[in-house]
Amino acid sequence: MSAWIILKLLGSLALLMFGMKSMSDSLQKMAGPQLRHVLGAMTTNRFTGVLTGMLVTASVQSSTATTVMTVSFVNAGLLTLAQAISVIMGANIGTTLTAWIMSAGFSFDITNCVYPAFLLGIVLIYLKKYRFIGDFLFGLSFLLLGLGTLRMTGVEMQLGENQAVLNFFSSFNPDSFLTTLIFLLLGGVLTFCVQSSAAVMAITMILCSTGVLPIYQGIALVLGENIGTTVTSNLAALSANAPARRAALAHMFFNVFGVIWVLIIFKPFVNFACGLVGLDPTAETQSPARLSFALAAFHTAFNVINTAILIGFIPQIEKLVCWVIKPKKEENDEDFKLQFIQGGIMRTPEIAVLQAQREIGVYGKETQNMFQLVRELLDEKDNGKFDKSFDRIAKLESKSDNMEMQIARYLEEVSNAHLSDESKGKVRAMLRMISEIESVGDSCYNLARTIKHRHSGKEDFTEDQYANVRQMMELTDQALTEMNRMMSTERENLTIARTAQIEFKINDMRDRLKDQIITDVDNRVYSYRISTMYQDLICECEKLADYVLNVVEARLMIPKIL
């Protein structure tokens, strides 16, 4: 076997994998928001959840993308873990469409069809308005070109006449259960190494269609692919939070359970799957096309029957994964931290925008909690408790700065990927939002410092001053509440009117109190020193409300909550 044929084989696999990724990315850019709405709306019960996962995966040609969307919805509280498990089951069925596409590509030469698609694709890309359709055509063309080249390379390799290869595979006893386990393990390891079950499926089809690999061993490789693809997702989820790890574990449990029962009835089930496409697995001569279709038929039958068996046990699977995976200790911590942005598992940029949106929602709520501590600090008289509360506010301000940097860094990484124009606009708006929310945190700390100066001095505010500061803080808290409400509400239901009304009241009160301060100092109602601290609190609350208004304006720039 020449080095050129080996390179041709590897290049064909690369084309295949690149084509599938391009198809998936372009489809998500075209229909990402709609697909996410489908996931949120069509999972009312386990059966619609399975159907949804199947349809979405068949549409985007990526079970990984569907799983990522599902996990992000669980993180955001839009899907329960039980609903997520049903969607993942459906994703396993939807991904079998890929095997059918490959088997069609191995049954006849489809490379001549790709060149018109390339031409049409480049025209659509240059038209810009339809560039995502063009990207999809390019991805599909690369996929088909890779399949066609793989088919021709398999013929050129003449594996059926290569005695060394024949001797290698014939050294395994086809009737031995150990042989089945060896090929199952081999399929899992290969899938884990190349990070693509589609690529391993293509290799399996080449080996089976050239006659060097018996159908039973080929199907054992397919079983291994189902295990290998779950190992990848579980390793990626190690750095994620508890819901993500539980969803990944449920995916592994689903596939491992299926492999176990198939191994118990291995040959009868393989014979059944082969019979669906009219293939006799015991015949000496086999049609290459039927062999590839038999692999696709087995893959589909395996996932459909496995789903039918387990769909009634989703609550039990949910309890099992929750029992196995407990939340990490830090996930119960009340301090600032990233809850929804997780490393490793978020591979789809369009979906990563959702993670950032949810994280910003947490950021806003935690900042309002920080403001509540400032309000409590105003009336704290005990020195020990006062110092502890002030130190806590100072630590929260530092963590607020850190949170802003982490979200911004994540958004910058996301923006470096290929995003739709809509998602690029969302990223820009979210960068402005986190900057303004961080300024809210700075204002909270400035308020706390001013209160500390007042607390450490000999003079205190008058009852009227306390009442006015409390009223100003109450209005400011109302603005923060409205900001957080808007960050968790659909865009079409949002309006700036309520925030603007609160802002008007705050500005009016600030102007009125500033005039009153001048009069009170002239009349010696209180000292100039206490008046400066009093005015600082009033003006800082007004500045904080301005930052809130800026956050709301940026939120209104985002077309739709993901």
N, C-alpha and C positions, 0 to 999 in steps of 0.2 A: 504494500500500500504506500503510494508516494506521499511525500510531505505536502505536495500541492493539493491532493484530495483531502488530507487532514485539515489544511487551512480552509479549504472550500467548505468543509463540513462545519467547522467552528464559525466561519463567517456567516453561513446560512442560519445557524442557531442565533447568532448575534442579530441578524436581520429580523428573525422571527420575534425575538424578545423586544427589540426596539420598536417593531411595528405594533405589538400588543400594547406597549407602554404609551406610544403616541396616540393610538386609538382611544385608550382609556382616558388619558389626559384631555384630549380634545372633546370627547363626549361629556366629560365632567364640566368643562368650561362652557359648553353649549347648554347643558341642562342641569348643571350642578344645583342651583337653587331649587329648581322644580323637583329634582330627585330627593333633595333633603326634605322638602315639603311632603313628598310621597312617603318617605320613611317615617315622618312624624305623624302623618294622618292615617296611614293604612295599616297600622299595627294595633288595631283595637282588640284583636284576639290572636291566639297562636296561629290560626290558619291563615288569616290575612297577613300576619307577620312573615310566614313562610313564603307566601305568594309574593309579597313585596320584595323580600330578599332575592327571590329567584328572578323577578322581572328587572330589578335594578342591576343585578350582577350581569344578567344577559345583555342589558343595554350598554353598560360601561366596560364589559369584557374584563372585569377584574374583581374577584372575590375579596382581594385585599382592600380595594377602595371601599367596597360595601361594608366590610368589617370595620374599617377606620371610621366611616360615617356613623356606623352603629355605636361604636365605643364613644365617639364624641357626643352623641345624643344621650348616652347613659351618663356621661360625666356632667352634662348640662342639665340633667334631671328631666329631659324630655321623653326618655324611654326608660322603662323599668328593665332590670336585668333579664326578667322572664321574656319580655318583648324582644330584647336584643338577641337572646338565644334562638328565638323562632326565626328572626331575620337571618342569623348566621346559618341556620339550617337551610333556609331557602337559598342563601348565597352558594352553598355547596352544590345545590341542584343547578343553579344558574351557570356556574362555572363549567359545567359539563358541555355546554354549547361549544366551548373552545375545542374540545376533543372532536366533536362532529365536524367543525370547520377544517381541522387538520386532516381528518380521515377523508374528507372530500378533496382536499389538496393532494393527498397521496393516491387518489383513484384516477386522476387525469391531470394533464399538463395545463396549469392555469396561469403560467407566467406570461403568456401572450395577452392576457386580459389586463395586466397591471399597467402597461405603458399608456393607454388612453386615460386611465385613472390618474397616473402621475401628471399628465398634461392638464387634465381638468383641475386637479388639485392645485397646481402652481398658478393657474389662472385665477382661481377663487382666492388664493392667498394674497395675490397682488391686488385683487379687488377690495381687500381689507374688510369690507362689510361681511363677507362670507368666509373669512380666513379660517375660522374654526372648522367649518365643513371641509375646507381644503386640507387642514391639518389631519382631519379624520381620514380623508381619502389617501393622503400620503401614508398614514399609519397602516391602513388596510392594504395598500399596495405593497408596502414593505413586508407585511405579514404574509401576503400571498406569494410575493417573490421569494421570501425565505422558505416557504413551504415547497414551492416548485423547485427551487435549487436543492433543497434537502432531498426531494424525491429523485432528482437526476443524479445527485451525488451518491445516494444509496445504490442506484443502478451501476454507476461507475466503479464503486468500491468492490462490486462482485463478491460480496461477503459469502454468498452461497457456494462459491467456488474456492474460497480461502480455507485451506485445510486446517491451518492453525486455529482459526476462529471456530470452525466446526468442531475441532477436537476439544477446544476449551468448553464450549457449551454442552457437548455430548458427554463430558466428564461428570456432569451432574445427573444424578438419577431422576428422571422426570416423574417417577412415581413416589419419590421420597418426600415426606413432610418437611424434612430438614432443608431440602432444596428450595421449597416454597419460602421457608423462613429466611434463607440466605438471600434470595432475590428480593424479598420484602425489605429486608434491612438495606440491601444495596440501593433500592429505589428511594428509601428514606434518606440515606446519606447523600446520594447524588442530588436530590431535590434541595437538601439543606445547603450543599456546596454551591450549586449554581443559582440558588435563590429563585428558581422558576420551575414550577411543576409542568408548565407548558413545554419547556425545553426538554425535560426528561420524557414527557409523553411523546414528543417528536422523535427522540432517540429510540424509544421503545417501538414506535411504529416502523422505523427504518429496520430495526433488527428483526421484527416479526415479518414484515412484508418481504424481506430478502430471504427468508426461510431459515436463518441461522438460529433463531430463538423460538422455541415452542410457545404456543399461545398461553399455556398454563404459567410458564415462567414470566412471560410478558405481562400477564394480568397480576402476577405477584409484584412485579415492578410498579404497576399502577397503584396497587394497594399501598406500597411503600411511599409513593408520592403523596398520598393523602396524609400519612404520618409526618413526612418531612416538611410539608408546608405549614403544619401546626407548630412544629418545633421552632421554626423561624419566628412566627408571631408571638410565641411565648417568651422567647429570648428577648425580642424587641420590647415586650411588655414588662420586663423585669424592672425597668426604671420608671414605669408608669404607676398610676395610683390603683387603689383596690378595684374599682369597677372595671378598669381596662384589663387588669390581670385576671379577674374572674371571667370576663368575656372570652379572653384568650384561652383560659383553661377549659371553659365550656366547649369551645371549638375543638380542642384536643380530645376531650372526653368523647365528643360526638364521633370523631373519626376513629379513635382507638376502639371504642365499643363496636363500631361497624366492622373494623378489621377482625376483631375477635370472633364475632358470630360468622363472618364469611369464611374464616379459616376452619371453623368447625364443619361447615358444609361446603368446603372449597370446590371440589370437582363437580358436584351436582349443580352448584350455583353458576360455575363457569360454563357448564354445558347449557344451562338455561339461558344465560346471557348470549352465548354464541348462537343458540337456536333462534333468538330474536332477529338475527340478520341472515339466517339460513346457512350458518357455518357449522360443519362437523369438525370439532376439535381433534378428533382421532384420525381423520383422513390423512393419508400420506402426502398428497398434493393439495395445496391451498391457494385460493385466489388472493393475491396481495391486497387488493382493494377490500375484500371481505374481512381479511385479518385486521386491517386498520379500523374498519367499521365495528368489528367485534370488540375491540378495545374501547371504543367510544360507547358501545352499547353496555358493556360491563360497568364502565364508569358511571353512566347514568342510572342503571338499575341499582347499583350499590348505594348511591346517594338518595335516590327516591325511596327505596325500601327502608333504608336506615332512618330516614326522616319519618316515614310512616310508623316505624316502631317506636321512636323516641318522642314523637310530638305529644303523646299523652303523658309523658313523664317530665315535662319542662319544669314544673314546680319542684320536683325532687332533684333535678339537675341544679337548679338555682340554689337550693338548700345545701347541696353537696359542695359546690364551688365556694359558697359563702363560708361554709365550715372549714374548708381547706385553706382559704386565703382570708386572713384577718387584716383589717386596716393597719397600716404601719403606725407606730406611735406618733410620729410627727404629723400624720394626717388628721389627728384629733386635736392638734395644737391650735389655739385660737389666734396666734400671731399671724402677721402677713406671710403669705407663701403662695407659690404658684400651685393652683389646684387643677386647672384644666390643661395647661400647657405641659406636655410630657415629652420627654426625649424618646427617640427610637420609633415609636409606633405611628407617629403622625408623618406619613410619607407623602400625603397628597396635599399640595399647597392650597387648593381651593377649600379643603376641609380644615386646614390649619387656621384659616381666617376665622372660622367658627370658634376654635379653641381660644384665640386671642380675644374675640368679642366677649366670651363668657368670663375670661380672666379679668377683663376690664370691669365687668359687672361686679365681680368680687372686690376689685380694687376700690370702686366707688363706695360700696357698702362698708368696707373696712375703714375708709377715710371718714365716713359719717360716724362710725363708732368712735373714732379718734376725737371727733368734735364733741361727742357726748361726754367723753372724759374731761374735755376742757370745760364744759358747762358745769360738771360736778366739781371741778377744781375751784371754780369761782366761789362756791359756798363752803368749801372745806376749811374748817377752823383748826383742826388738830394738826400740829406741826409734823408729826411722824407720818400720818396718812397723806398729808399734803406733799411731802417730799417723795413718798413712794409713787403717788399718782403722777407727779411731774416727771420723775425718772421714767415711768412707763410711757408717757407721751413722747419724751425725747427718743426713747428706743423705737417707738412706732414711727416717728418721723424719719429716722434713719432707715428703717425697713421699708418705708414708703418710697424713699429714694431708690433703694435697691430693687424694689418691685418694678418701678418705672423703667429702670435700666434693663431688667430681664425681659420685660414685655417688649420694649423697644428693640432689643437685640433679636428677639424671636421674630418680630415683624419685619425687620431688615432681612433676615434669612429667608422669610417667606417671599418678600418682594423681589428677591434675586431669582426666584423660580419663575416659570412661565405662568402668568396669571391673566385672567380675563380683565378687560378694562373696568368692569364693575368691581371686581375684587381689588384692583389697584386703587380705585377710589376709596374703597372701604379701608384699606391699609393706611392711606394718607390721613383719612378722617380719624382713625383710631390712634395714630401717632400724635395728633393734636389733642385728642381726648386725654391720653395718659399724661401729656405734658401739663395740661390744665388741672388734672386731678392731683398731680404731684404738687402743683402750686397751692391747691387747697390744703394739702398736708403741711406745707410750709406755713400757711396762714394759721393753721391750728397751733403749730409750735410757737409762732410769734404771739398769739393770744395767751398761750400758757406762760411764756416768759414775762409778758406784761403783768399777768396776774401774780406771778412769783415776786416781781418787783414790788407790787402793792402789798403782798403778804409779808415781805421782809421789812417793810417800812413801818413807821410808827403811826402813820395816818391811814384811815380807812375811807371807803366810799360812804356817801350818805345813803339813806334808804331810797331816795329818789334815783340816785345814780345806779344803785343795784337793780332797781326795778326797770330802768331804761336799758341797762346792759342785758338783763334777762329777756326783755322784750325783743331787743335786736337779735340776740342769739336764737330766740324762738323762730323769728322770721328766717334767719339764716338756715336753721335746721329744716324748716319747711322747704326752702330752696333745694337743700341736699336731698330731701325725701323725693321731691319731684324729679330731680336729676336721676336718681336711682330707679325710679318708676319708669322713666323714659328709656333707660338702658335695657329694660326687660320687657318692653312693649313693642308690638308690631309697628313698623314705620307709618303705615297708613292711618294708624290711630293716634299719631303724635301731633302735638301743636306746641308752639313756643309761648302761647298766650299766658298760661298759668305761671310759668317761670318769669316772664316779663312783668307780670302783675306783682309778683313778690319782690322782684328787683326794684320796681318803682316805689313800693312801700319802704324798702330798705333805704333807697336813696333819699326819699322824702324825710324819713326819720333822721338820717345822718345830717342832712342840711339843717333841720330844725334844731337838733341837739347841739350842733356846732355853734349856732347863734346863741343858744341858751347858755352854753359854756362861757362865752365871752361875757354875757350879762352876769352870770353867777360869780365869776372871778372878780369882776368889777365891784360887785356887792359883797365880796368876801364871804360868800356862802361856803366855799372851800378854797384850799390853797391852789396856787398855780401848779405845784408839783403833782398833786392828785388829779388836777384837771388834765394834765398831759397824758397820764396813764388812762384816765377815763376816755379821753378823745382817741387815744391809740386803739383801745378796744372797739370803740364804735366804728372807726375808719377801717380797722382790720376786718371786721365782720362784713363791711360793705365791699372791700376788696375780694374777700372770699366768695361773696355772692356773684361778683363779676366773673370770677373763674368758673363758677357753676354755670353761669349763662353761656360762657364760651364752650363748656363741655356739651351743653344742650344743643347749641348751634352746630357743633361738629357731629353730634349724634343725628341731627336732622339731615346731614349731608350723606349719611349711609342709607342707600335705597331701601334696604330690608334687613331685618334680623335674620340671621342664617337659620 
